[in-house]
Amino acid sequence: MKKPSDTPGRDDGGAGDYNVEDLLGLGSHSARKSYYPALLERIADLEAERNRYKWLFDNALHGIFQGNLRGGLISCNPAMADICGYASPAALTGAIVRLREQLFASVRDFDHVRLTLLSDGQVRARELRLMRRDGGQVDVALTLLWRPDLGPEVVEAFVADITERQQARARLEQVNSELELRVKERTAALRDANSGLRREIGEREKIEAELVVAIQAAEEANRSKDKYLAAASHDLMQPLNAARLLVSTLQDRALPNAEAQLVDRVHRALEGAEDLLADLLDISKLDQQAIQPDRTYLDIDDLIQALAGEFEPVAENAHLRLKVRSRPGIVHTDARMMTRILRNLLTNAFRYTQEGGVLLNVRRRTDDLHIEVWDTGMGIPDDRLEDIFREFHQLSAPHTGGRKGVGLGLAIVDRMVRMLDHRIEVHSRPGVGSRFSVILPLAHPRPAAAGAGQAMPEPHSLAGRRILVIDNEPDILASMEALLAQWGCEVSCVADAQVALRGLEDGTVTVPEAILADYHLDDGRTGCEAIYAIRRAVGRDIPAAIITADRSDACRRFLKTQYFPVLNKPVKPNRLRALLTSLFA
């Protein structure tokens, strides 16, 4: 063999006419002689290592495969073929051309595994199911390694058949279920034994235990009722408010006598509906201890005369007599709650009276005032006198023609009487009638509060006043516009602040002298935000008030911090007029 220096055409300064042996450092005989044995030994080691890995690959207990997440299997070992029910690795590799649809039992599992793998580079022991050749499924624990050096989505996987583990888990769950069932059976047996012991201890303890269960059931019923009332009250108030305003508009118009009477009856019916909603909300708040009495000095004669006028049509429709015997007397109480108490008592009296009449009577006994409601109805048995004040409990009244309440009237009375620190007494004789007496102390008001019976001054004229109404309910906008226009106001009605601002720019909305805004508007906006936006646009602090059906304490506290007058829906026209008069004062 020639030496490198003997190669033709090469001089000492040449950069490269070396052969492969020169490049590998084997250009000399001595170098080749010393390197070949080491190279052959290294090749032998590599071959032995390859054979060892191949033996492990072929004889592994767990399945091993290499695949492309965008395609199918590249290779697999016999254990993998056995897991999937194929005769050989070649059969499995040839059958699976799409890992996503053909190997994985759940496409969702495949997509989740793929995203995790491409994000983290590996997936460890993920339990899922693979498809078998016979169409069945096998539970496996899958570990995947991403091999971007072999391709964009090439993976190597290790698959462990966990069918036995899953079966063992199912058996364990079955054993646990059976154990729980036995525990329940033993617990039931012990409960029965304890019940027997309680019966042996005495009848009194049995009654106490039943009372505890009854109280818990009643508390749960009250909680459900409170949730329902809180959710429904706002939506119920909206159409009722629109109806009240429209009827008030009709009342102020010159109508024929017959039509005027009909409108008046509708007005009173709507007032009754409003009072019913208020009662439902009141009992909910009383149960939650969310309200406190707003005590004022009240002449009881004013309240009695107002109730007499309200219930005269009720007596006329029921063909019963209503007698009222009243006298002046100042008491320190919550006027709204006291009105609710007496209204509920009168409603019950008419409901359970078929013939005769009802007497609303006021008597003075030393330093107390007794407000009595007598009826000539069916009466109440002695053993039912305590039950009538429970929620959802009422006596049968067949002559009502199916028109029944929900059994809350006297429960509301009982709660409010106790809240006001008053007393209530009941005397009844079946077949003769009943008498309910509310007893409260006479008060001696301070001079500043003694003008309760004075006539209210005539409200100022609203003619020509420019008023902007903001409400997301079209019916309420229509009714407010009709009522205010009848009072002589120039009314602009909009659904939100954006419409008002555009109207101020293009002249379709005149700059208002007062703003009446609903609190809850669309898209989570509030009337407060609308008022502030309009004030900024016109550069003036326009008088404004909030009208809302939201009677929650959270809403009330927030509006108090904003210093806006608040009027609750349904809006009574006289209160609305008084509010507007105060805004213009």
MARRONU-754918 format. One record per residue (C-alpha): residue in one letter; residue number from 1; x, y, z. Coordinates in steps of 0.02 Angstrom, whole numbers, padded with zeros to 5 digits, always signed. Layout:
REM residues N
A; NUM; X; Y; Z
...
END
This chain:
REM residues 585
M; 1; +00000; +00000; +00000
K; 2; +00062; +00171; -00045
K; 3; +00100; +00297; +00084
P; 4; +00008; +00461; +00081
S; 5; +00168; +00547; +00022
D; 6; +00175; +00430; -00127
T; 7; +00005; +00484; -00194
P; 8; +00023; +00563; -00366
G; 9; -00014; +00747; -00384
R; 10; +00005; +00787; -00201
D; 11; +00137; +00900; -00128
D; 12; +00175; +00944; +00051
G; 13; +00064; +01096; +00049
G; 14; -00093; +01010; -00021
A; 15; -00253; +01026; +00076
G; 16; -00338; +00865; +00029
D; 17; -00314; +00718; -00083
Y; 18; -00324; +00603; +00069
N; 19; -00423; +00443; +00056
V; 20; -00547; +00379; +00189
E; 21; -00411; +00292; +00283
D; 22; -00315; +00454; +00295
L; 23; -00467; +00544; +00363
L; 24; -00498; +00409; +00493
G; 25; -00318; +00410; +00545
L; 26; -00285; +00239; +00468
G; 27; -00168; +00294; +00331
S; 28; -00019; +00198; +00399
H; 29; -00005; +00011; +00418
S; 30; +00034; +00029; +00602
A; 31; -00121; +00135; +00633
R; 32; -00235; +00011; +00546
K; 33; -00160; -00130; +00640
S; 34; -00189; -00047; +00807
Y; 35; -00367; +00024; +00771
Y; 36; -00461; -00119; +00686
P; 37; -00472; -00233; +00839
A; 38; -00546; -00090; +00944
L; 39; -00670; -00048; +00807
L; 40; -00723; -00227; +00786
E; 41; -00742; -00243; +00973
R; 42; -00850; -00086; +00979
I; 43; -00957; -00150; +00836
A; 44; -00979; -00315; +00927
D; 45; -01031; -00224; +01085
L; 46; -01158; -00121; +00988
E; 47; -01226; -00276; +00905
A; 48; -01242; -00363; +01073
E; 49; -01328; -00211; +01146
R; 50; -01448; -00204; +00998
N; 51; -01487; -00389; +01016
R; 52; -01517; -00366; +01202
Y; 53; -01638; -00222; +01173
K; 54; -01722; -00319; +01035
W; 55; -01742; -00468; +01152
L; 56; -01816; -00353; +01286
F; 57; -01929; -00272; +01155
D; 58; -01992; -00440; +01093
N; 59; -02012; -00521; +01263
A; 60; -02074; -00374; +01366
L; 61; -02228; -00409; +01473
H; 62; -02300; -00239; +01431
G; 63; -02345; -00173; +01260
I; 64; -02225; -00057; +01171
F; 65; -02259; +00035; +01011
Q; 66; -02196; +00178; +00906
G; 67; -02324; +00280; +00811
N; 68; -02368; +00442; +00728
L; 69; -02508; +00543; +00808
R; 70; -02557; +00602; +00635
G; 71; -02556; +00427; +00564
G; 72; -02542; +00248; +00623
L; 73; -02423; +00127; +00705
I; 74; -02242; +00122; +00648
S; 75; -02192; -00031; +00749
C; 76; -02245; -00130; +00902
N; 77; -02194; -00281; +01005
P; 78; -02287; -00447; +01024
A; 79; -02357; -00398; +01194
M; 80; -02441; -00247; +01113
A; 81; -02516; -00357; +00978
D; 82; -02579; -00478; +01112
I; 83; -02659; -00336; +01212
C; 84; -02756; -00282; +01057
G; 85; -02800; -00462; +01007
Y; 86; -02691; -00478; +00852
A; 87; -02588; -00629; +00803
S; 88; -02427; -00534; +00769
P; 89; -02351; -00360; +00778
A; 90; -02357; -00351; +00588
A; 91; -02544; -00384; +00588
L; 92; -02574; -00246; +00715
T; 93; -02458; -00123; +00627
G; 94; -02542; -00157; +00461
A; 95; -02718; -00140; +00534
I; 96; -02692; +00027; +00625
V; 97; -02669; +00168; +00502
R; 98; -02754; +00299; +00610
L; 99; -02714; +00297; +00796
R; 100; -02853; +00422; +00835
E; 101; -02998; +00323; +00763
Q; 102; -02934; +00143; +00760
L; 103; -02830; +00119; +00917
F; 104; -02905; +00235; +01047
A; 105; -03080; +00189; +01107
S; 106; -03120; +00372; +01144
V; 107; -03075; +00512; +01023
R; 108; -03088; +00632; +01168
D; 109; -02956; +00534; +01265
F; 110; -02841; +00538; +01113
D; 111; -02860; +00726; +01091
H; 112; -02828; +00758; +01275
V; 113; -02674; +00644; +01275
R; 114; -02607; +00727; +01117
L; 115; -02625; +00903; +01187
T; 116; -02542; +00853; +01351
L; 117; -02401; +00766; +01259
L; 118; -02364; +00911; +01142
S; 119; -02371; +01030; +01290
D; 120; -02271; +00932; +01422
G; 121; -02171; +00813; +01313
Q; 122; -02237; +00659; +01401
V; 123; -02391; +00577; +01474
R; 124; -02372; +00463; +01624
A; 125; -02483; +00314; +01666
R; 126; -02644; +00385; +01592
E; 127; -02786; +00261; +01616
L; 128; -02897; +00242; +01463
R; 129; -02963; +00111; +01343
L; 130; -02894; +00042; +01177
M; 131; -02988; -00049; +01040
R; 132; -02966; -00237; +01015
R; 133; -02976; -00330; +00850
D; 134; -03142; -00412; +00899
G; 135; -03223; -00241; +00929
G; 136; -03206; -00248; +01118
Q; 137; -03109; -00130; +01228
V; 138; -02965; -00158; +01348
D; 139; -02917; -00052; +01500
V; 140; -02736; +00004; +01494
A; 141; -02615; +00123; +01580
L; 142; -02527; +00221; +01442
T; 143; -02359; +00311; +01456
L; 144; -02306; +00414; +01304
L; 145; -02142; +00499; +01260
W; 146; -02133; +00629; +01122
R; 147; -01991; +00598; +00998
P; 148; -01979; +00757; +00893
D; 149; -01806; +00696; +00833
L; 150; -01897; +00558; +00737
G; 151; -02039; +00664; +00670
P; 152; -02156; +00809; +00718
E; 153; -02281; +00696; +00809
V; 154; -02188; +00531; +00827
V; 155; -02212; +00451; +00998
E; 156; -02150; +00298; +01090
A; 157; -02273; +00217; +01208
F; 158; -02275; +00091; +01347
V; 159; -02441; +00003; +01376
A; 160; -02490; -00096; +01531
D; 161; -02646; -00204; +01530
I; 162; -02740; -00155; +01689
T; 163; -02894; -00261; +01659
E; 164; -02861; -00362; +01816
R; 165; -02830; -00203; +01914
Q; 166; -02995; -00131; +01854
Q; 167; -03085; -00292; +01894
A; 168; -03007; -00291; +02066
R; 169; -03061; -00110; +02087
A; 170; -03238; -00154; +02034
R; 171; -03239; -00300; +02157
L; 172; -03175; -00183; +02292
E; 173; -03312; -00058; +02254
Q; 174; -03439; -00198; +02260
V; 175; -03370; -00256; +02427
N; 176; -03377; -00076; +02491
S; 177; -03556; -00059; +02431
E; 178; -03604; -00221; +02515
L; 179; -03514; -00163; +02672
E; 180; -03606; +00004; +02667
L; 181; -03769; -00087; +02643
R; 182; -03733; -00198; +02793
V; 183; -03685; -00044; +02894
K; 184; -03848; +00040; +02844
E; 185; -03945; -00117; +02890
R; 186; -03857; -00126; +03058
T; 187; -03884; +00061; +03082
A; 188; -04068; +00040; +03041
A; 189; -04078; -00105; +03163
L; 190; -03995; +00001; +03297
R; 191; -04111; +00145; +03257
D; 192; -04261; +00030; +03277
A; 193; -04190; -00032; +03441
N; 194; -04164; +00147; +03500
S; 195; -04340; +00192; +03445
G; 196; -04403; +00048; +03550
L; 197; -04302; +00108; +03698
R; 198; -04370; +00284; +03677
R; 199; -04547; +00217; +03677
E; 200; -04508; +00123; +03836
I; 201; -04435; +00278; +03918
G; 202; -04598; +00371; +03900
E; 203; -04724; +00456; +03788
R; 204; -04659; +00629; +03830
E; 205; -04486; +00601; +03755
K; 206; -04566; +00528; +03599
I; 207; -04670; +00686; +03576
E; 208; -04515; +00795; +03599
A; 209; -04418; +00696; +03466
E; 210; -04562; +00712; +03342
L; 211; -04571; +00899; +03379
V; 212; -04386; +00919; +03336
V; 213; -04415; +00833; +03168
A; 214; -04567; +00942; +03134
I; 215; -04470; +01102; +03175
Q; 216; -04330; +01051; +03057
A; 217; -04454; +01016; +02918
A; 218; -04539; +01185; +02948
E; 219; -04371; +01275; +02946
E; 220; -04325; +01190; +02782
A; 221; -04493; +01240; +02708
N; 222; -04464; +01420; +02764
R; 223; -04291; +01422; +02685
S; 224; -04363; +01360; +02520
K; 225; -04502; +01488; +02529
D; 226; -04379; +01629; +02565
K; 227; -04272; +01584; +02413
Y; 228; -04426; +01581; +02302
L; 229; -04491; +01746; +02366
A; 230; -04324; +01832; +02345
A; 231; -04311; +01773; +02165
A; 232; -04492; +01808; +02114
S; 233; -04535; +01971; +02203
H; 234; -04442; +02089; +02086
D; 235; -04519; +02016; +01927
L; 236; -04693; +02014; +02004
M; 237; -04681; +02196; +02054
Q; 238; -04644; +02258; +01878
P; 239; -04810; +02218; +01790
L; 240; -04907; +02261; +01948
N; 241; -04824; +02433; +01950
A; 242; -04872; +02465; +01769
A; 243; -05052; +02414; +01801
R; 244; -05066; +02523; +01956
L; 245; -05003; +02677; +01862
L; 246; -05122; +02648; +01715
V; 247; -05272; +02625; +01829
S; 248; -05226; +02783; +01924
T; 249; -05223; +02876; +01759
L; 250; -05399; +02815; +01722
Q; 251; -05459; +02866; +01895
D; 252; -05407; +03045; +01862
R; 253; -05512; +03053; +01703
A; 254; -05696; +03096; +01689
L; 255; -05778; +02927; +01659
P; 256; -05961; +02873; +01665
N; 257; -06016; +02818; +01837
A; 258; -06021; +02631; +01796
E; 259; -05848; +02633; +01716
A; 260; -05778; +02737; +01859
Q; 261; -05840; +02607; +01983
L; 262; -05759; +02468; +01883
V; 263; -05594; +02562; +01877
D; 264; -05606; +02592; +02064
R; 265; -05633; +02407; +02096
V; 266; -05484; +02364; +01985
H; 267; -05381; +02490; +02083
R; 268; -05429; +02408; +02247
A; 269; -05395; +02235; +02178
L; 270; -05221; +02290; +02125
E; 271; -05194; +02364; +02297
G; 272; -05242; +02196; +02371
A; 273; -05118; +02107; +02257
E; 274; -04983; +02229; +02309
D; 275; -05023; +02200; +02492
L; 276; -05015; +02012; +02467
L; 277; -04843; +02025; +02389
A; 278; -04789; +02139; +02530
D; 279; -04852; +02012; +02657
L; 280; -04754; +01873; +02575
L; 281; -04597; +01977; +02575
D; 282; -04629; +02031; +02754
I; 283; -04641; +01854; +02822
S; 284; -04485; +01807; +02727
K; 285; -04389; +01952; +02803
L; 286; -04462; +01918; +02975
D; 287; -04402; +01738; +02968
Q; 288; -04229; +01799; +02918
Q; 289; -04233; +01936; +03051
A; 290; -04192; +02056; +02910
I; 291; -04312; +02197; +02959
Q; 292; -04343; +02299; +03113
P; 293; -04504; +02394; +03155
D; 294; -04513; +02575; +03099
R; 295; -04612; +02642; +03247
T; 296; -04710; +02804; +03231
Y; 297; -04852; +02886; +03326
L; 298; -05015; +02836; +03242
D; 299; -05195; +02884; +03272
I; 300; -05281; +02715; +03266
D; 301; -05444; +02795; +03207
D; 302; -05364; +02846; +03041
L; 303; -05307; +02668; +03012
I; 304; -05478; +02594; +03057
Q; 305; -05570; +02712; +02939
A; 306; -05451; +02672; +02796
L; 307; -05478; +02485; +02821
A; 308; -05665; +02509; +02832
G; 309; -05666; +02593; +02661
E; 310; -05557; +02456; +02590
F; 311; -05667; +02313; +02650
E; 312; -05839; +02386; +02615
P; 313; -05835; +02318; +02435
V; 314; -05777; +02151; +02503
A; 315; -05927; +02142; +02619
E; 316; -06044; +02197; +02481
N; 317; -05982; +02063; +02361
A; 318; -05996; +01930; +02497
H; 319; -06172; +01989; +02546
L; 320; -06114; +02016; +02725
R; 321; -06128; +02163; +02845
L; 322; -05974; +02261; +02897
K; 323; -05991; +02364; +03057
V; 324; -05855; +02480; +03119
R; 325; -05843; +02554; +03294
S; 326; -05689; +02661; +03313
R; 327; -05621; +02794; +03427
P; 328; -05467; +02905; +03425
G; 329; -05312; +02838; +03511
I; 330; -05127; +02869; +03486
V; 331; -05015; +02714; +03483
H; 332; -04829; +02693; +03454
T; 333; -04811; +02558; +03323
D; 334; -04759; +02519; +03145
A; 335; -04903; +02584; +03037
R; 336; -04870; +02469; +02890
M; 337; -04855; +02312; +02997
M; 338; -05010; +02357; +03097
T; 339; -05106; +02382; +02935
R; 340; -05049; +02209; +02878
I; 341; -05104; +02131; +03042
L; 342; -05281; +02202; +03037
R; 343; -05301; +02173; +02850
N; 344; -05257; +01989; +02870
L; 345; -05378; +01971; +03015
L; 346; -05518; +02052; +02916
T; 347; -05480; +01946; +02762
N; 348; -05491; +01788; +02867
A; 349; -05652; +01846; +02947
F; 350; -05738; +01869; +02778
R; 351; -05665; +01708; +02709
Y; 352; -05736; +01599; +02848
T; 353; -05904; +01690; +02868
Q; 354; -06050; +01631; +02764
E; 355; -06195; +01725; +02846
G; 356; -06208; +01875; +02960
G; 357; -06065; +01997; +02961
V; 358; -05899; +02060; +03028
L; 359; -05870; +02189; +03164
L; 360; -05711; +02295; +03174
N; 361; -05711; +02367; +03349
V; 362; -05593; +02475; +03454
R; 363; -05606; +02473; +03643
R; 364; -05503; +02556; +03777
R; 365; -05455; +02457; +03933
T; 366; -05360; +02565; +04059
D; 367; -05193; +02601; +03971
D; 368; -05217; +02476; +03830
L; 369; -05309; +02483; +03666
H; 370; -05400; +02327; +03605
I; 371; -05428; +02316; +03417
E; 372; -05553; +02176; +03390
V; 373; -05613; +02083; +03235
W; 374; -05775; +01987; +03264
D; 375; -05858; +01870; +03140
T; 376; -06010; +01755; +03136
G; 377; -05919; +01618; +03043
M; 378; -05888; +01433; +03070
G; 379; -05782; +01455; +03226
I; 380; -05625; +01363; +03281
P; 381; -05618; +01209; +03394
D; 382; -05518; +01231; +03554
D; 383; -05389; +01100; +03502
R; 384; -05353; +01197; +03341
L; 385; -05327; +01371; +03414
E; 386; -05137; +01353; +03421
D; 387; -05125; +01272; +03249
I; 388; -05202; +01419; +03157
F; 389; -05045; +01525; +03181
R; 390; -04932; +01397; +03097
E; 391; -04872; +01422; +02918
F; 392; -04970; +01340; +02778
H; 393; -05107; +01285; +02898
Q; 394; -05287; +01335; +02873
L; 395; -05460; +01272; +02916
S; 396; -05574; +01210; +02779
A; 397; -05697; +01338; +02714
P; 398; -05813; +01251; +02592
H; 399; -05919; +01404; +02553
T; 400; -05771; +01497; +02476
G; 401; -05799; +01403; +02313
G; 402; -05619; +01343; +02305
R; 403; -05548; +01518; +02333
K; 404; -05420; +01485; +02468
G; 405; -05261; +01567; +02528
V; 406; -05097; +01480; +02561
G; 407; -05109; +01476; +02750
L; 408; -04990; +01621; +02786
G; 409; -05110; +01757; +02845
L; 410; -05116; +01717; +03030
A; 411; -04933; +01662; +03031
I; 412; -04889; +01837; +02971
V; 413; -05001; +01911; +03105
D; 414; -04917; +01810; +03242
R; 415; -04741; +01858; +03187
M; 416; -04780; +02043; +03169
V; 417; -04872; +02053; +03335
R; 418; -04723; +01975; +03424
M; 419; -04602; +02088; +03328
L; 420; -04698; +02242; +03387
D; 421; -04709; +02178; +03568
H; 422; -04899; +02180; +03559
R; 423; -05017; +02037; +03606
I; 424; -05153; +01942; +03516
E; 425; -05295; +01844; +03594
V; 426; -05419; +01725; +03512
H; 427; -05591; +01673; +03575
S; 428; -05701; +01561; +03469
R; 429; -05854; +01449; +03476
P; 430; -05884; +01323; +03335
G; 431; -06041; +01367; +03238
V; 432; -06055; +01539; +03322
G; 433; -05902; +01640; +03273
S; 434; -05731; +01705; +03325
R; 435; -05651; +01859; +03400
F; 436; -05470; +01909; +03370
S; 437; -05404; +02047; +03483
V; 438; -05240; +02142; +03455
I; 439; -05188; +02227; +03617
L; 440; -05063; +02370; +03617
P; 441; -05026; +02509; +03743
L; 442; -05087; +02686; +03720
A; 443; -04947; +02811; +03688
H; 444; -04917; +02992; +03734
P; 445; -04829; +03066; +03583
R; 446; -04704; +03206; +03591
P; 447; -04771; +03374; +03531
A; 448; -04671; +03364; +03369
A; 449; -04758; +03203; +03322
A; 450; -04934; +03252; +03371
G; 451; -04986; +03317; +03201
A; 452; -05025; +03148; +03127
G; 453; -05208; +03188; +03103
Q; 454; -05180; +03356; +03017
A; 455; -05228; +03372; +02835
M; 456; -05089; +03363; +02708
P; 457; -05058; +03523; +02610
E; 458; -05117; +03526; +02431
P; 459; -04973; +03472; +02319
H; 460; -04893; +03601; +02204
S; 461; -04941; +03602; +02021
L; 462; -04830; +03498; +01906
A; 463; -04895; +03576; +01745
G; 464; -04757; +03612; +01620
R; 465; -04622; +03522; +01721
R; 466; -04497; +03428; +01610
I; 467; -04471; +03253; +01677
L; 468; -04359; +03115; +01608
V; 469; -04411; +02935; +01649
I; 470; -04282; +02794; +01628
D; 471; -04345; +02615; +01638
N; 472; -04309; +02456; +01538
E; 473; -04490; +02397; +01548
P; 474; -04596; +02467; +01402
D; 475; -04760; +02443; +01498
I; 476; -04696; +02547; +01643
L; 477; -04634; +02684; +01526
A; 478; -04805; +02691; +01444
S; 479; -04898; +02699; +01609
M; 480; -04780; +02829; +01683
E; 481; -04796; +02937; +01528
A; 482; -04987; +02928; +01534
L; 483; -04996; +02972; +01719
L; 484; -04868; +03114; +01715
A; 485; -04942; +03187; +01555
Q; 486; -05112; +03190; +01639
W; 487; -05033; +03294; +01778
G; 488; -04975; +03417; +01644
C; 489; -04792; +03365; +01640
E; 490; -04683; +03363; +01484
V; 491; -04623; +03183; +01487
S; 492; -04477; +03100; +01397
C; 493; -04466; +02911; +01416
V; 494; -04307; +02811; +01375
A; 495; -04243; +02635; +01409
D; 496; -04065; +02681; +01459
A; 497; -03939; +02822; +01476
Q; 498; -03869; +02801; +01299
V; 499; -04040; +02835; +01221
A; 500; -04061; +02987; +01332
L; 501; -03890; +03056; +01286
R; 502; -03922; +03034; +01100
G; 503; -04091; +03119; +01120
L; 504; -04011; +03267; +01210
E; 505; -03887; +03285; +01065
D; 506; -04015; +03277; +00924
G; 507; -04149; +03376; +01017
T; 508; -04278; +03236; +01032
V; 509; -04257; +03242; +01222
T; 510; -04266; +03409; +01310
V; 511; -04155; +03446; +01458
P; 512; -04257; +03382; +01607
E; 513; -04295; +03470; +01769
A; 514; -04306; +03302; +01860
I; 515; -04256; +03122; +01826
L; 516; -04349; +02965; +01882
A; 517; -04241; +02810; +01852
D; 518; -04269; +02625; +01883
Y; 519; -04126; +02550; +01982
H; 520; -04099; +02388; +01883
L; 521; -04076; +02425; +01697
D; 522; -04017; +02312; +01554
D; 523; -03839; +02243; +01538
G; 524; -03806; +02259; +01725
R; 525; -03822; +02450; +01721
T; 526; -03907; +02548; +01860
G; 527; -04014; +02702; +01868
C; 528; -03881; +02788; +01974
E; 529; -03756; +02772; +01831
A; 530; -03885; +02842; +01709
I; 531; -03920; +02993; +01819
Y; 532; -03734; +03032; +01839
A; 533; -03707; +03018; +01649
I; 534; -03849; +03138; +01609
R; 535; -03792; +03262; +01741
R; 536; -03616; +03262; +01665
A; 537; -03687; +03285; +01489
V; 538; -03791; +03439; +01533
G; 539; -03671; +03507; +01663
R; 540; -03804; +03525; +01797
D; 541; -03851; +03435; +01958
I; 542; -04026; +03387; +01902
P; 543; -04141; +03329; +02045
A; 544; -04167; +03141; +02031
A; 545; -04246; +02992; +02120
I; 546; -04234; +02803; +02106
I; 547; -04388; +02693; +02081
T; 548; -04360; +02507; +02112
A; 549; -04445; +02344; +02153
D; 550; -04287; +02283; +02241
R; 551; -04325; +02290; +02427
S; 552; -04168; +02201; +02485
D; 553; -04065; +02275; +02626
A; 554; -03910; +02278; +02515
C; 555; -03999; +02387; +02386
R; 556; -04071; +02500; +02520
R; 557; -03901; +02525; +02602
F; 558; -03816; +02564; +02436
L; 559; -03947; +02692; +02381
K; 560; -03933; +02774; +02551
T; 561; -03748; +02806; +02517
Q; 562; -03793; +02889; +02351
Y; 563; -03914; +03012; +02434
F; 564; -04053; +02976; +02309
P; 565; -04237; +02977; +02364
V; 566; -04308; +02802; +02339
L; 567; -04486; +02749; +02293
N; 568; -04528; +02564; +02295
K; 569; -04632; +02481; +02160
P; 570; -04780; +02464; +02141
V; 571; -04785; +02654; +02140
K; 572; -04934; +02738; +02220
P; 573; -04980; +02897; +02124
N; 574; -04999; +03006; +02278
R; 575; -04825; +02957; +02337
L; 576; -04754; +02988; +02164
R; 577; -04831; +03160; +02160
A; 578; -04765; +03199; +02333
L; 579; -04591; +03141; +02279
L; 580; -04593; +03254; +02125
T; 581; -04653; +03400; +02229
S; 582; -04508; +03374; +02349
L; 583; -04384; +03367; +02204
F; 584; -04445; +03536; +02141
A; 585; -04450; +03615; +02314
END
